[in-house]
Amino acid sequence: WKQMSRWPRLAVARRVLGYTAGAGLAGGTATCLYLYQTEPSFERSVRFWQLSGPIVAHYFLEKVRAADEEDREERYKRLHAIYAPAAREVVEELRGMFVKVAQVMSVRPEVVPEDYRHEFRKLQDMAPPVRWDPIRAVLERDLGASVTEVFQQIDETPLGAASIGQAHRVLWQGRPAVVKVQYPDAAAMMRADFRCLEALLWLVNQDALVMLRQVWQQFSTELDYASEAGHLREMHAAFEASPEFAGRVIVPEPIPELTSGNVIGMGYLPGPKLELALRTRLQALGVDVGNQGVGQWIASQQRQNFSEELSQEASGDQPVPGAAVQERGREPWWKRLGQVALRLVGVDLVMWLARSIVDLRSSSPDARSEELRSVLRLVLDAHGYQLFFCPIFNADPHPGNILMLPDGRIGLIDFGQCRRLTQDEKAGIARLLRAVSRPASCEADEEVAAAFEATGVRTKHGDRQFLALLPRLMFSRMQAEWFQGDSLKEVLRQDRVVEVPIHIVMAYRTAVLLRGLCLVLQENASVAEVWTPWAEKWLKENAVAA
């Protein structure tokens, strides 16, 4: 009888548990539906897994089916060819941080298969502007009043748009100004993107997690508008106080009354962006950059060339006999002619000839070309000054952030990607630049390799020739021997970089972009030679031993 009396109690317990589980499931479903409809970052995460989940599942299935490691790699290779274009389409649809991470992955052959790197090199970092209503809501929330109360006039069409915000011209207290406004959901979106990517890499490639966290460390600083406002204030004061650049380089004056929360107010600088002049120059060369900016085009070219150079190095594959001859046979005649010219007369003379041809095709060749070269030399010099004598260093000098004012000055804007260098970091970069700028010799190569290692760079084998070549590729002018035969690739195959400190990454990124801008004007600039006088001055003033 006691045994039988337990059954009703068990039935009741089962019903209670069933109701509880059902209520929990219903509540969870309702919560997800609510978040999906009200939180754009949640909806974005759902869309990410909706698109990428089947791809991950197929890789996992092939991993289970594989008989051994070799079989698994063969199965993966087939999947890479199938899913790499689909992965690019996912990134193109979601954009945001996915584009930034994919672009970094495109030059990381040690963690990303070639099929994916090939597709990711096609990505363009473009951001359409957001409609006016959300921007107005942020302005009114953070400035504490309606836009009609704060501003006498505001242009609803943005001056420029980026992935996390856009800038609008305003008239404030009779003074032309600019307000930079962060999108309402930018921070939540970027953090959601990072969590999705972190989970994805944890599932498919944990070796790439370190690279992802470095990218997050770099780009998450753009979300902190309070820090960016401080950067603007410090940079404005530094250039105002510099006798070398006062009256030649200007940074917008910050406006504290228009700076709060996700809004930064600053003075308006008139004049076209350097971007427009360089785009015209590229068109004269017969280069169409399409809808992307000149800075993005230069960066994409650098990513593609760098990735191609490192592909064989990372994979360890040996070139197929006769393959190089076949590739050269498929190259266009003008490219083969250019390579011959480089070997015969050198890089600088070829640059001069190209510049002369472009100048002849320009409407006002001499004055306009010389003005642009003067602007770029000044920009290059100003970044050397920044690196050693400003409180912060801006690592994003693309031509959309450089203005050409009517009075001949240049304006520098947008200080989201800045870093505050320590004394040791400055000393390491200073010694490296000084070594790279010296004439090549066995002793100079050893000095470059030692200085490069002293910055914190680590390679797999510590090859001295490799360590001496990389900094020259990063900071020196182009050399004719780099284009002759396979000598450059042979050196790059000898070793592999395994660790690069973030301050070296930022200095290199700046140098490569500035050198690319100079190449648009057929100027073969050495960043090391321009920055070394600032490095020497800093070492002397700070009593740092040689």
C-alpha positions as CSV (number, residue, x, y, z in Angstrom):
1,W,0.0,0.0,0.0
2,K,2.9,2.4,0.8
3,Q,4.5,1.5,-2.5
4,M,1.3,2.3,-4.4
5,S,0.8,5.6,-2.6
6,R,4.1,6.9,-4.0
7,W,2.8,6.8,-7.6
8,P,0.4,9.8,-7.3
9,R,3.2,11.8,-5.6
10,L,5.6,10.9,-8.5
11,A,3.0,11.8,-11.1
12,V,2.5,15.2,-9.4
13,A,6.3,15.7,-9.3
14,R,6.6,14.9,-13.0
15,R,3.8,17.3,-13.8
16,V,5.5,20.0,-11.8
17,L,8.8,19.4,-13.5
18,G,7.1,19.4,-16.9
19,Y,5.3,22.7,-16.2
20,T,8.6,24.2,-14.9
21,A,10.6,23.0,-17.9
22,G,7.8,24.2,-20.3
23,A,7.6,27.6,-18.5
24,G,11.4,27.9,-18.7
25,L,11.4,27.0,-22.4
26,A,8.6,29.4,-23.1
27,G,10.3,32.1,-21.1
28,G,13.6,31.6,-22.8
29,T,11.9,31.7,-26.2
30,A,10.0,34.8,-25.3
31,T,13.2,36.4,-24.1
32,C,15.0,35.5,-27.3
33,L,12.2,36.9,-29.4
34,Y,12.2,40.1,-27.4
35,L,16.0,40.5,-27.7
36,Y,15.8,39.7,-31.4
37,Q,13.2,42.5,-32.0
38,T,14.7,45.1,-29.6
39,E,18.5,44.5,-29.5
40,P,20.2,45.0,-32.9
41,S,23.4,43.4,-31.6
42,F,21.5,40.2,-30.6
43,E,19.8,40.1,-34.0
44,R,23.2,40.5,-35.6
45,S,24.7,37.6,-33.6
46,V,21.7,35.4,-34.6
47,R,22.3,36.3,-38.2
48,F,26.0,35.5,-37.9
49,W,25.4,32.0,-36.6
50,Q,22.6,31.5,-39.1
51,L,25.1,32.2,-41.9
52,S,28.2,30.6,-40.5
53,G,26.7,27.7,-38.5
54,P,26.2,25.4,-41.5
55,I,29.8,26.0,-42.6
56,V,31.2,25.2,-39.1
57,A,29.0,22.1,-38.9
58,H,30.3,20.8,-42.2
59,Y,33.9,21.2,-41.1
60,F,33.1,19.4,-37.8
61,L,31.4,16.6,-39.7
62,E,34.4,16.1,-41.9
63,K,36.7,16.1,-38.9
64,V,34.7,13.3,-37.4
65,R,34.7,11.3,-40.6
66,A,38.4,11.7,-41.2
67,A,40.5,8.5,-40.8
68,D,43.6,10.3,-39.7
69,E,45.3,13.7,-39.7
70,E,46.3,13.5,-43.4
71,D,42.8,12.6,-44.4
72,R,41.4,15.4,-42.4
73,E,43.6,18.0,-44.1
74,E,42.6,16.7,-47.5
75,R,38.9,17.0,-46.6
76,Y,39.5,20.5,-45.2
77,K,41.2,21.6,-48.4
78,R,38.0,20.7,-50.4
79,L,35.9,22.6,-47.9
80,H,38.2,25.6,-48.1
81,A,37.6,25.9,-51.9
82,I,33.8,25.6,-51.4
83,Y,33.3,27.9,-48.4
84,A,35.9,30.6,-48.8
85,P,33.7,32.7,-51.2
86,A,30.7,32.1,-48.9
87,A,32.7,33.3,-45.9
88,R,33.5,36.5,-47.8
89,E,29.8,37.0,-48.6
90,V,29.0,36.7,-44.9
91,V,31.6,39.4,-44.1
92,E,30.3,41.6,-46.8
93,E,26.7,41.3,-45.5
94,L,27.5,41.9,-41.8
95,R,30.5,44.3,-42.3
96,G,31.6,46.2,-39.1
97,M,34.3,44.4,-37.2
98,F,34.1,41.4,-39.4
99,V,35.6,43.4,-42.3
100,K,38.5,44.6,-40.1
101,V,39.3,41.1,-38.8
102,A,39.0,39.5,-42.3
103,Q,41.4,42.1,-43.7
104,V,44.0,41.3,-41.0
105,M,43.5,37.6,-41.6
106,S,44.2,38.1,-45.3
107,V,47.9,38.6,-44.4
108,R,48.2,35.9,-41.8
109,P,49.2,32.7,-43.7
110,E,50.3,31.0,-40.5
111,V,46.7,30.8,-39.2
112,V,44.4,31.3,-42.3
113,P,44.2,28.9,-45.4
114,E,45.1,30.4,-48.8
115,D,41.6,30.1,-50.2
116,Y,40.2,32.3,-47.4
117,R,43.0,34.8,-47.6
118,H,42.5,35.1,-51.4
119,E,38.8,35.9,-50.8
120,F,39.4,38.3,-47.9
121,R,41.8,40.4,-50.0
122,K,38.8,41.4,-52.1
123,L,37.1,43.2,-49.2
124,Q,36.7,46.9,-49.1
125,D,36.3,48.9,-45.8
126,M,33.4,51.2,-46.8
127,A,30.7,52.4,-44.5
128,P,27.5,54.1,-45.8
129,P,26.2,56.9,-43.6
130,V,23.4,56.4,-41.1
131,R,20.1,58.3,-41.5
132,W,19.7,61.5,-39.7
133,D,17.1,60.6,-37.0
134,P,19.4,58.3,-34.9
135,I,22.2,60.8,-35.1
136,R,19.9,63.6,-33.9
137,A,18.8,61.4,-31.0
138,V,22.4,60.9,-29.9
139,L,23.2,64.6,-30.2
140,E,20.2,65.6,-28.1
141,R,20.8,62.9,-25.5
142,D,24.5,63.7,-24.9
143,L,24.3,67.5,-25.3
144,G,21.2,67.8,-23.1
145,A,19.1,69.9,-25.5
146,S,17.5,69.8,-28.9
147,V,19.7,70.5,-31.9
148,T,17.7,73.6,-32.7
149,E,18.6,75.0,-29.3
150,V,22.3,74.1,-29.4
151,F,23.1,74.9,-33.1
152,Q,22.1,77.8,-35.3
153,Q,22.5,75.5,-38.3
154,I,23.4,71.9,-38.9
155,D,24.0,70.0,-42.1
156,E,22.1,66.7,-42.0
157,T,24.4,65.3,-44.8
158,P,27.5,64.1,-43.2
159,L,31.0,65.3,-44.1
160,G,32.2,61.7,-43.8
161,A,31.1,58.3,-42.4
162,A,33.1,55.5,-40.8
163,S,32.1,52.1,-39.4
164,I,31.2,53.4,-35.9
165,G,30.2,57.1,-36.5
166,Q,30.0,60.1,-38.8
167,A,30.7,63.8,-38.8
168,H,28.4,66.8,-39.4
169,R,29.1,70.4,-40.1
170,V,27.3,72.9,-37.8
171,L,27.2,76.6,-37.0
172,W,27.6,77.1,-33.2
173,Q,27.6,80.6,-31.6
174,G,28.3,82.1,-35.0
175,R,31.3,79.8,-35.5
176,P,31.6,77.0,-38.0
177,A,32.3,73.7,-36.3
178,V,32.1,69.9,-36.7
179,V,30.4,67.3,-34.4
180,K,31.6,63.7,-34.6
181,V,28.8,61.4,-33.5
182,Q,29.0,57.7,-32.6
183,Y,26.2,55.5,-33.9
184,P,23.8,54.5,-31.1
185,D,24.5,50.7,-31.3
186,A,28.1,50.9,-32.4
187,A,29.7,49.7,-29.2
188,A,27.1,46.9,-28.7
189,M,27.5,45.8,-32.3
190,M,31.3,45.7,-32.1
191,R,31.4,43.7,-28.9
192,A,28.8,41.3,-30.3
193,D,30.9,40.8,-33.4
194,F,34.0,40.1,-31.3
195,R,32.1,37.5,-29.1
196,C,30.9,35.8,-32.3
197,L,34.3,35.7,-33.9
198,E,35.9,34.6,-30.6
199,A,33.4,31.7,-30.3
200,L,33.9,30.8,-34.0
201,L,37.7,30.7,-33.7
202,W,37.5,28.7,-30.5
203,L,35.6,26.1,-32.5
204,V,37.6,26.0,-35.7
205,N,41.1,27.5,-35.1
206,Q,42.3,28.4,-31.6
207,D,45.7,29.4,-32.9
208,A,44.0,32.5,-34.4
209,L,42.6,33.7,-31.1
210,V,45.7,35.7,-30.1
211,M,45.5,37.5,-33.5
212,L,41.8,38.3,-32.9
213,R,42.5,39.7,-29.4
214,Q,45.2,42.0,-30.8
215,V,42.8,43.3,-33.4
216,W,40.2,43.9,-30.7
217,Q,42.7,45.8,-28.6
218,Q,43.6,48.0,-31.5
219,F,40.1,48.8,-32.8
220,S,38.1,48.9,-29.5
221,T,39.9,52.2,-28.7
222,E,37.9,53.8,-31.4
223,L,34.8,53.4,-29.3
224,D,36.1,55.6,-26.5
225,Y,35.2,59.1,-27.6
226,A,36.3,60.6,-24.2
227,S,39.8,59.3,-24.9
228,E,39.7,60.5,-28.5
229,A,38.6,64.0,-27.3
230,G,41.6,64.0,-25.0
231,H,43.8,62.9,-28.0
232,L,42.5,65.8,-30.0
233,R,43.2,68.3,-27.2
234,E,46.8,67.0,-26.7
235,M,47.6,66.9,-30.4
236,H,46.2,70.4,-31.0
237,A,48.4,71.8,-28.2
238,A,51.5,69.9,-29.4
239,F,51.4,71.2,-32.9
240,E,50.5,74.7,-31.8
241,A,53.6,74.7,-29.5
242,S,56.0,73.3,-32.2
243,P,58.2,75.9,-33.9
244,E,58.8,73.5,-36.8
245,F,55.1,73.1,-37.5
246,A,53.3,76.1,-36.2
247,G,51.6,77.9,-39.1
248,R,52.2,74.8,-41.3
249,V,50.2,72.0,-39.7
250,I,47.0,72.5,-37.8
251,V,44.8,70.1,-35.7
252,P,41.2,71.2,-35.0
253,E,40.6,73.0,-31.8
254,P,38.4,71.0,-29.5
255,I,35.2,72.5,-28.2
256,P,34.4,71.3,-24.7
257,E,30.8,72.6,-24.8
258,L,30.1,70.3,-27.7
259,T,31.9,67.3,-26.3
260,S,30.0,64.8,-24.2
261,G,29.3,61.1,-24.2
262,N,29.4,59.9,-27.8
263,V,29.8,63.4,-29.3
264,I,33.1,65.2,-30.0
265,G,33.0,68.9,-31.0
266,M,35.8,70.6,-32.8
267,G,36.6,73.6,-35.0
268,Y,35.9,73.3,-38.7
269,L,38.9,73.2,-41.1
270,P,38.0,74.3,-44.7
271,G,39.6,72.7,-47.7
272,P,39.5,69.5,-49.8
273,K,40.8,66.2,-48.5
274,L,44.1,64.9,-49.9
275,E,42.1,61.9,-51.0
276,L,40.5,63.8,-53.9
277,A,43.9,65.0,-55.3
278,L,45.4,61.6,-55.1
279,R,42.4,60.0,-56.7
280,T,42.9,62.3,-59.7
281,R,46.6,61.4,-59.8
282,L,45.8,57.7,-59.9
283,Q,43.3,58.3,-62.7
284,A,46.1,60.0,-64.7
285,L,48.1,56.8,-64.2
286,G,45.2,54.8,-65.5
287,V,44.3,53.3,-62.1
288,D,40.6,53.2,-61.2
289,V,40.2,52.6,-57.4
290,G,36.4,52.3,-57.8
291,N,34.2,53.3,-54.8
292,Q,36.8,52.6,-52.2
293,G,39.0,55.4,-50.8
294,V,42.6,55.8,-51.9
295,G,43.8,54.8,-48.5
296,Q,41.8,51.6,-48.6
297,W,43.1,50.9,-52.1
298,I,46.7,51.3,-51.0
299,A,46.1,49.2,-47.9
300,S,44.5,46.4,-50.1
301,Q,47.5,46.5,-52.5
302,Q,49.9,46.2,-49.5
303,R,47.8,43.3,-48.0
304,Q,47.8,41.5,-51.3
305,N,51.5,41.9,-52.1
306,F,52.5,41.1,-48.5
307,S,50.3,38.0,-48.4
308,E,51.6,36.7,-51.8
309,E,55.2,37.1,-50.5
310,L,54.5,35.2,-47.4
311,S,52.4,32.4,-48.8
312,Q,55.2,30.1,-49.8
313,E,57.2,31.0,-46.7
314,A,54.3,30.0,-44.3
315,S,53.3,26.9,-46.3
316,G,56.8,25.6,-46.8
317,D,55.9,24.6,-50.4
318,Q,58.7,24.6,-52.9
319,P,58.1,26.2,-56.3
320,V,57.3,23.8,-59.1
321,P,60.1,23.6,-61.7
322,G,59.2,25.8,-64.7
323,A,56.3,27.4,-62.9
324,A,58.1,30.7,-62.6
325,V,58.8,30.8,-66.3
326,Q,55.1,30.0,-67.0
327,E,54.0,32.8,-64.7
328,R,56.3,35.3,-66.3
329,G,54.9,34.3,-69.7
330,R,51.4,35.2,-68.6
331,E,52.5,38.6,-67.3
332,P,51.5,41.6,-69.4
333,W,54.2,43.1,-71.6
334,W,54.2,46.4,-69.7
335,K,54.9,44.7,-66.5
336,R,57.8,42.7,-67.9
337,L,59.2,45.9,-69.5
338,G,59.0,47.7,-66.1
339,Q,60.9,44.9,-64.4
340,V,63.7,45.2,-67.1
341,A,63.8,48.9,-66.6
342,L,64.1,48.5,-62.8
343,R,67.1,46.2,-63.3
344,L,68.8,48.5,-65.8
345,V,68.3,52.0,-64.4
346,G,67.0,51.6,-60.8
347,V,63.8,52.5,-59.0
348,D,64.4,56.2,-58.7
349,L,64.9,56.8,-62.4
350,V,61.8,54.7,-63.3
351,M,59.8,56.8,-60.8
352,W,61.1,60.0,-62.3
353,L,60.1,58.9,-65.8
354,A,56.6,57.9,-64.6
355,R,56.2,61.2,-62.8
356,S,57.2,63.1,-66.0
357,I,54.7,61.2,-68.1
358,V,51.9,61.8,-65.6
359,D,52.8,65.5,-65.3
360,L,52.6,65.9,-69.0
361,R,49.1,64.4,-69.0
362,S,47.9,66.7,-66.1
363,S,46.2,70.1,-66.7
364,S,48.6,72.1,-64.5
365,P,51.5,69.7,-64.0
366,D,54.3,71.6,-62.4
367,A,52.6,73.6,-59.7
368,R,50.0,71.1,-58.7
369,S,52.4,68.1,-58.6
370,E,55.0,70.0,-56.6
371,E,52.3,71.2,-54.2
372,L,51.1,67.6,-53.6
373,R,54.7,66.4,-53.1
374,S,55.3,69.2,-50.6
375,V,52.2,68.3,-48.7
376,L,53.2,64.6,-48.4
377,R,56.7,65.5,-47.3
378,L,55.2,67.7,-44.6
379,V,52.8,64.9,-43.6
380,L,55.6,62.4,-43.4
381,D,57.8,64.8,-41.3
382,A,54.8,65.6,-39.0
383,H,54.3,61.9,-38.2
384,G,58.0,61.6,-37.3
385,Y,57.5,64.5,-34.9
386,Q,54.4,62.8,-33.5
387,L,56.2,59.5,-32.9
388,F,58.8,61.0,-30.6
389,F,57.7,64.4,-29.4
390,C,53.9,64.3,-29.1
391,P,52.1,62.7,-26.1
392,I,50.4,60.3,-28.5
393,F,51.0,58.8,-31.9
394,N,48.3,58.6,-34.5
395,A,48.5,55.4,-36.6
396,D,45.7,56.2,-39.1
397,P,47.1,58.8,-41.6
398,H,45.0,57.8,-44.6
399,P,44.3,60.7,-47.1
400,G,40.7,61.1,-46.0
401,N,42.1,62.4,-42.7
402,I,44.4,65.0,-44.3
403,L,43.0,68.3,-45.4
404,M,44.6,70.9,-47.8
405,L,43.6,74.3,-46.4
406,P,43.3,77.3,-48.8
407,D,46.2,79.2,-46.9
408,G,48.7,76.4,-47.7
409,R,48.5,74.7,-44.3
410,I,47.6,71.0,-43.9
411,G,45.0,69.8,-41.4
412,L,45.1,66.5,-39.5
413,I,41.9,65.1,-38.3
414,D,40.5,61.8,-36.7
415,F,42.6,60.6,-33.7
416,G,40.7,57.4,-32.8
417,Q,43.6,55.0,-33.4
418,C,46.3,56.5,-31.2
419,R,48.8,55.0,-28.8
420,R,50.8,56.5,-25.9
421,L,54.4,55.2,-26.3
422,T,56.6,54.5,-23.3
423,Q,60.2,55.7,-23.1
424,D,61.5,52.2,-23.9
425,E,59.2,51.8,-26.9
426,K,60.4,55.2,-28.3
427,A,64.0,54.3,-27.7
428,G,63.6,50.9,-29.5
429,I,62.0,52.5,-32.5
430,A,64.6,55.3,-32.6
431,R,67.5,52.9,-32.7
432,L,65.8,50.7,-35.3
433,L,65.1,53.7,-37.6
434,R,68.7,54.9,-37.2
435,A,70.0,51.5,-38.1
436,V,67.7,51.2,-41.2
437,S,68.7,54.6,-42.5
438,R,72.4,53.7,-42.7
439,P,74.0,52.4,-45.9
440,A,73.8,48.6,-46.3
441,S,76.7,46.5,-45.1
442,C,77.3,43.4,-43.1
443,E,77.8,45.5,-39.9
444,A,74.7,47.6,-40.7
445,D,72.6,44.4,-41.3
446,E,73.6,43.0,-37.9
447,E,72.8,46.4,-36.3
448,V,69.3,46.4,-37.9
449,A,68.7,42.8,-36.8
450,A,69.7,43.5,-33.2
451,A,67.7,46.7,-33.1
452,F,64.6,44.9,-34.5
453,E,64.9,42.1,-31.9
454,A,65.3,44.7,-29.1
455,T,61.9,46.1,-30.0
456,G,60.3,42.8,-28.9
457,V,59.9,41.2,-32.3
458,R,60.4,37.4,-32.2
459,T,60.9,35.0,-35.1
460,K,60.7,31.2,-35.2
461,H,64.4,30.7,-36.0
462,G,66.1,34.1,-35.2
463,D,67.6,34.2,-38.7
464,R,69.8,37.3,-38.9
465,Q,69.3,37.9,-42.6
466,F,65.6,37.7,-42.2
467,L,65.6,40.1,-39.2
468,A,67.8,42.5,-41.2
469,L,65.5,42.5,-44.3
470,L,62.1,42.9,-42.7
471,P,62.7,46.4,-41.2
472,R,64.1,47.6,-44.5
473,L,60.9,46.4,-46.2
474,M,58.9,48.2,-43.6
475,F,60.7,51.6,-43.3
476,S,63.2,52.0,-46.1
477,R,62.7,53.1,-49.7
478,M,62.2,50.5,-52.4
479,Q,65.4,48.9,-53.8
480,A,65.9,47.6,-57.3
481,E,67.3,44.3,-56.1
482,W,64.0,43.5,-54.4
483,F,62.5,43.1,-57.9
484,Q,65.3,40.9,-59.3
485,G,64.7,37.1,-59.3
486,D,63.6,35.3,-56.2
487,S,66.2,36.6,-53.8
488,L,63.6,38.4,-51.7
489,K,61.4,35.4,-51.4
490,E,64.4,33.2,-50.6
491,V,65.2,35.3,-47.6
492,L,61.6,35.4,-46.4
493,R,61.3,31.6,-46.6
494,Q,64.2,31.2,-44.1
495,D,62.1,32.3,-41.1
496,R,58.7,33.4,-39.8
497,V,57.6,36.1,-37.5
498,V,55.8,34.8,-34.4
499,E,55.4,37.9,-32.2
500,V,55.2,41.6,-33.0
501,P,54.5,44.2,-30.3
502,I,51.5,46.4,-31.0
503,H,53.6,49.7,-31.1
504,I,55.7,48.2,-33.9
505,V,52.5,47.2,-35.8
506,M,51.2,50.7,-35.5
507,A,54.5,52.4,-36.5
508,Y,54.8,50.0,-39.5
509,R,51.1,50.5,-40.5
510,T,51.7,54.3,-40.5
511,A,55.0,54.0,-42.5
512,V,53.5,51.7,-45.1
513,L,50.5,53.9,-45.7
514,L,52.6,57.1,-45.9
515,R,55.0,55.5,-48.3
516,G,52.1,54.2,-50.4
517,L,50.8,57.8,-50.7
518,C,54.2,59.0,-51.8
519,L,54.3,56.2,-54.5
520,V,51.1,57.5,-55.9
521,L,53.1,60.7,-56.7
522,Q,56.0,58.5,-58.0
523,E,58.1,59.5,-54.9
524,N,60.3,56.6,-53.6
525,A,60.4,57.8,-50.0
526,S,62.4,56.4,-47.1
527,V,60.3,56.7,-44.0
528,A,63.4,55.8,-41.9
529,E,65.5,58.7,-43.4
530,V,62.7,61.2,-42.7
531,W,62.0,60.1,-39.2
532,T,65.7,59.5,-38.1
533,P,66.5,63.2,-37.4
534,W,63.6,63.2,-34.9
535,A,64.8,59.9,-33.5
536,E,68.3,61.3,-33.1
537,K,67.0,64.4,-31.4
538,W,64.9,62.4,-29.0
539,L,67.7,60.1,-28.1
540,K,70.0,63.1,-27.4
541,E,67.4,65.0,-25.4
542,N,66.5,62.0,-23.3
543,A,70.2,61.0,-22.8
544,V,69.6,57.5,-24.1
545,A,72.8,55.7,-24.8
546,A,73.6,54.6,-28.3
